[in-house]
Amino acid sequence: MQATVKEFDAATRAGSVLLDDGTELPFDAEAFAAGGLRLLRFGQRVNLALDGDRISVVTLSTFPLPDPQRPS
């Protein structure tokens, strides 16, 4: 799933994204770390992986999502 970064706090490494339908979803530092990123900026397109209704991974739209079957 893709979304657009609405907010990102570099200190807490958490933020929120907007889905294409306008729904805002928060993500935590754990989801940010799982994507292997160092920083996000407002308006950036990202790929998301969801675990139920929680974002489990945030990464750039040009990066593949991590394979949950492969150990990191």
Secondary structure per residue as TSV (DSSP state, phi and psi in degrees):
chain	resnum	aa	ss	phi	psi
A	1	M	-	360.0	144.2
A	2	Q	E	-112.1	156.1
A	3	A	E	-154.8	178.4
A	4	T	E	-120.9	135.1
A	5	V	E	-66.3	126.2
A	6	K	E	-96.9	-45.7
A	7	E	E	-143.5	147.0
A	8	F	E	-150.6	128.8
A	9	D	E	-108.6	110.6
A	10	A	T	-63.8	-27.6
A	11	A	T	-70.8	-43.7
A	12	T	T	-94.6	-15.4
A	13	R	T	62.0	29.0
A	14	A	E	-122.9	164.9
A	15	G	E	-178.2	-153.1
A	16	S	E	-148.7	158.4
A	17	V	E	-128.5	159.5
A	18	L	E	-111.1	125.1
A	19	L	E	-72.2	166.0
A	20	D	T	-62.9	-21.9
A	21	D	T	-87.5	3.0
A	22	G	S	94.2	-4.1
A	23	T	-	-70.4	130.4
A	24	E	E	-94.5	131.1
A	25	L	E	-126.2	131.6
A	26	P	E	-83.1	155.6
A	27	F	E	-133.7	153.2
A	28	D	-	-105.5	178.0
A	29	A	H	-62.5	-32.5
A	30	E	H	-64.3	-42.7
A	31	A	H	-66.6	-38.2
A	32	F	H	-65.2	-46.1
A	33	A	H	-62.7	-34.6
A	34	A	H	-64.8	-22.8
A	35	G	T	-86.9	-6.7
A	36	G	T	71.9	24.2
A	37	L	-	-96.3	164.3
A	38	R	S	-111.2	-24.4
A	39	L	-	-161.9	152.5
A	40	L	-	-130.3	154.9
A	41	R	-	-127.3	155.6
A	42	F	T	-54.5	134.3
A	43	G	T	86.0	-5.1
A	44	Q	-	-72.3	139.8
A	45	R	E	-84.0	136.4
A	46	V	E	-133.9	157.0
A	47	N	E	-97.1	144.7
A	48	L	E	-126.0	147.5
A	49	A	E	-119.0	136.1
A	50	L	E	-109.1	144.8
A	51	D	E	-121.1	94.4
A	52	G	T	71.8	-121.1
A	53	D	T	-105.4	9.7
A	54	R	E	-105.6	137.6
A	55	I	E	-73.8	124.3
A	56	S	E	-102.6	-21.9
A	57	V	E	-145.9	135.9
A	58	V	E	-124.6	125.4
A	59	T	E	-145.7	169.4
A	60	L	E	-63.9	151.0
A	61	S	T	-65.4	-19.2
A	62	T	T	-89.6	-6.3
A	63	F	S	-99.3	145.8
A	64	P	-	-74.3	150.9
A	65	L	-	-72.8	144.5
A	66	P	-	-60.6	143.5
A	67	D	-	-79.5	117.4
A	68	P	T	-65.7	-16.2
A	69	Q	T	-84.7	-18.0
A	70	R	S	-99.8	129.9
A	71	P	-	-67.0	147.9
A	72	S	-	-81.2	360.0
